[in-house]
Amino acid sequence: MIVSGKRQRGFTLLEVLSALAILAIALAAAIKSIGSHVANLTYLKERTLAHWVGLNALTELRISGQWPGSGEIKGDETMAGREFKWLIKVTEVEGGDVRRIDLTVMPEDDDERLLSTMVAYVGKGS
């Protein structure tokens, strides 16, 4: 386009729309990536807290000084404002001087979603 003998410079509508489309796609990808990262951090935080709850339960069992009998022990604990349930299954190992402890930790409101599992062995007199 020539106005007053000089050619005007600038972007055409098509160029502007193309640039906006590319920018929109890039921003959508960035937002999706950030959302995924935040969800992953939340999940890892919950798993870490559940692991600490399990370690606390095993430590309490160990320092109680009592020889655990076969069966189940249930409990719950609040950590960092979140409610967790834990379940310990004690089974006798062949020989009788050792017990196997299977511990699972799950959220208070969902018994099917295991967040942490641990296996420990306790010997008589330890």
C-alpha positions in Angstrom: 0.0 0.0 0.0 1.4 3.4 -1.0 0.3 6.5 0.8 1.8 9.9 0.0 4.5 8.3 -2.0 5.8 6.2 0.9 5.2 2.5 1.6 3.8 1.8 5.0 5.3 -0.8 7.1 3.5 -3.1 9.6 2.0 -6.6 10.0 -0.8 -7.9 8.0 -3.9 -9.3 9.7 -2.8 -12.8 8.7 0.6 -12.4 10.3 -0.9 -11.1 13.5 -3.4 -14.0 13.7 -0.7 -16.6 13.0 1.5 -15.1 15.8 -1.5 -15.2 18.2 -2.2 -18.8 17.3 1.4 -19.9 18.0 1.4 -18.0 21.3 -1.9 -19.6 22.3 -0.6 -23.1 21.6 2.6 -22.4 23.5 0.7 -21.0 26.5 -1.7 -23.9 26.6 1.3 -26.3 26.6 2.9 -24.4 29.5 -0.3 -24.3 31.5 -0.8 -28.1 31.0 2.8 -28.7 32.1 2.5 -26.6 35.2 -0.8 -28.2 36.1 0.8 -31.7 35.8 3.7 -30.6 37.9 1.5 -29.3 40.7 -0.6 -32.5 40.7 2.6 -34.6 40.9 3.9 -32.5 43.8 0.7 -33.0 45.7 0.8 -36.7 45.1 4.4 -37.0 46.2 3.7 -34.9 49.4 0.8 -37.2 50.3 3.0 -40.3 49.7 5.8 -38.8 51.8 3.5 -38.0 54.7 2.0 -41.5 54.5 5.5 -43.0 54.6 6.3 -41.0 57.8 3.1 -42.2 59.4 4.1 -45.8 58.6 7.6 -45.2 60.1 6.0 -43.7 63.2 3.7 -46.7 63.6 6.6 -49.2 63.3 8.7 -47.2 65.7 6.0 -47.1 68.3 5.6 -50.8 68.0 9.3 -51.4 68.3 9.9 -49.1 71.3 6.8 -50.4 73.1 9.0 -53.3 74.1 6.1 -55.8 73.7 6.4 -58.9 71.7 3.8 -58.5 69.0 1.3 -61.4 68.7 0.0 -62.6 65.4 -3.0 -60.6 64.1 -3.8 -57.1 63.1 -3.3 -53.7 64.7 -5.1 -50.7 63.4 -4.6 -47.0 64.0 -4.9 -43.6 62.6 -2.7 -40.5 62.7 -2.8 -36.9 61.6 0.2 -35.5 60.0 0.5 -32.0 58.4 -3.2 -31.6 58.7 -4.1 -34.8 56.8 -5.7 -37.9 58.3 -4.2 -41.3 57.6 -5.1 -44.8 58.7 -2.6 -47.6 59.1 -2.9 -51.3 59.4 -0.2 -53.7 60.7 -0.5 -57.4 60.0 1.8 -59.5 62.2 2.6 -63.0 61.2 4.8 -65.6 62.8 7.9 -66.6 60.9 9.0 -70.3 61.0 11.1 -70.8 64.1 8.9 -68.6 66.4 11.6 -66.0 67.4 10.8 -63.7 64.5 7.6 -61.8 63.5 7.0 -60.4 60.0 5.2 -57.0 60.1 3.4 -55.9 57.0 2.3 -52.3 57.3 0.0 -50.3 54.9 -1.0 -46.7 55.1 -4.0 -45.2 53.3 -6.0 -42.0 53.4 -8.7 -41.7 56.0 -11.4 -41.6 53.4 -10.2 -44.3 51.0 -9.3 -47.8 52.2 -8.5 -49.0 48.6 -5.8 -46.4 47.8 -2.6 -47.6 49.4 -0.1 -44.8 49.8 2.7 -46.6 51.5 3.6 -50.2 52.3 6.4 -51.5 54.4 7.7 -54.9 55.6 9.7 -55.2 58.8 10.9 -58.1 60.9 11.1 -58.1 64.7 13.2 -60.6 66.6 12.4 -61.7 70.1 14.5 -59.6 72.5 15.3 -56.8 70.1 
